[in-house]
Amino acid sequence: MSIWPKFSIRRILNSNSRSYNGTVIALLLILLLIAVMISISVGSSTIPLQQIISAMGKKDLTSKTYQIIRFVRIPRTLAAILAGSSLSVSGAILQSVLNNSLASPNIIGVNSGAGFLTVLIGAFFPASLFLTPLAAFIGGLLAVFLVFFIAQKSGASRMSIVLSGVAVSSFIGAMTDTVLTLKPETAIDRSIFLIGGFSGVTMDRLALPAAFIIISLIVVIGLSYDMNILTLGDETAKSLGLGVARLRYLFLGLGALLSGSAISFAGLLGFVGLIVPHASRFLVGYDNSLLIPVCALLGSVFTLGCDILARILFAPFEIPVGIIMSFLGGPFFIHLLLKGKKGKLYD
């Protein structure tokens, strides 16, 4: 039996037309454009839209406004878009491949594994920070395979996967805290990294992770049909000629690469990969060829919106965007737990 809810806006509207799908994507693109303009405009000082256009047109490096936009606001905006899209798609992949509606990068240990190797690079090899996306990918991949192995040994139920992820995350988190405590001079800002945020992100730091994210998204979209078949169950997938084990490991690797790349510059952001895939399924249903692009767009809008709130809620003070996401994601996770078993938390 499918773990996914039996409704979506598409079903409510009784619409399977391309026009509906196009409308959803068009609205998300409009929302993203609006969020981008707001993100570039607001901060410690608000820059009017007309002034933004004028400064970017002149490209005067001596202009303070141009410097703020070019070297602070634009990198931060791009970072939020990249992190939101990659973490959301990673969550959608994990939920589909593990057949678990509670799976997400932060819940099943991907974030903690990626974060641990990222911290190791920053603490012991600060001259090799360009390797952090690769280290984050390896750490996330090892963590998700460890969680998958433990869950298989304990019965592979929905709750065993979640509990295995919590246990692995706690253990790896303790190792991360140990490294940061013993090496306080690490090249990574402890508070921003552990909570998650985009303050201080530069274009240089984004270059390599952006390449990994874009390539991974293209590959996932290209394999969306195979993901659809995989979600039907192992027996059905095998009967259709798919190599189930090979595909599952491939998708887990892509999910780890997406989330690890985001963690390398955004820190341990939580709950994006849990909330956005569910919201996307509510909008467009379960076809991954449509769900994955919608997840990427909605995740970008959601993360950018949270970052904007983090900047303006207590202005002129700024709070890490990870705090906003935790306030939203915690209750949503509890809602999914209670809803999954009609109030029962365990299988």
Order of alpha helices (4+ residues) and beta strands (2+ residues): alpha-alpha-alpha-alpha-alpha-alpha-alpha-alpha-alpha-alpha-alpha-alpha-alpha-alpha-alpha-alpha
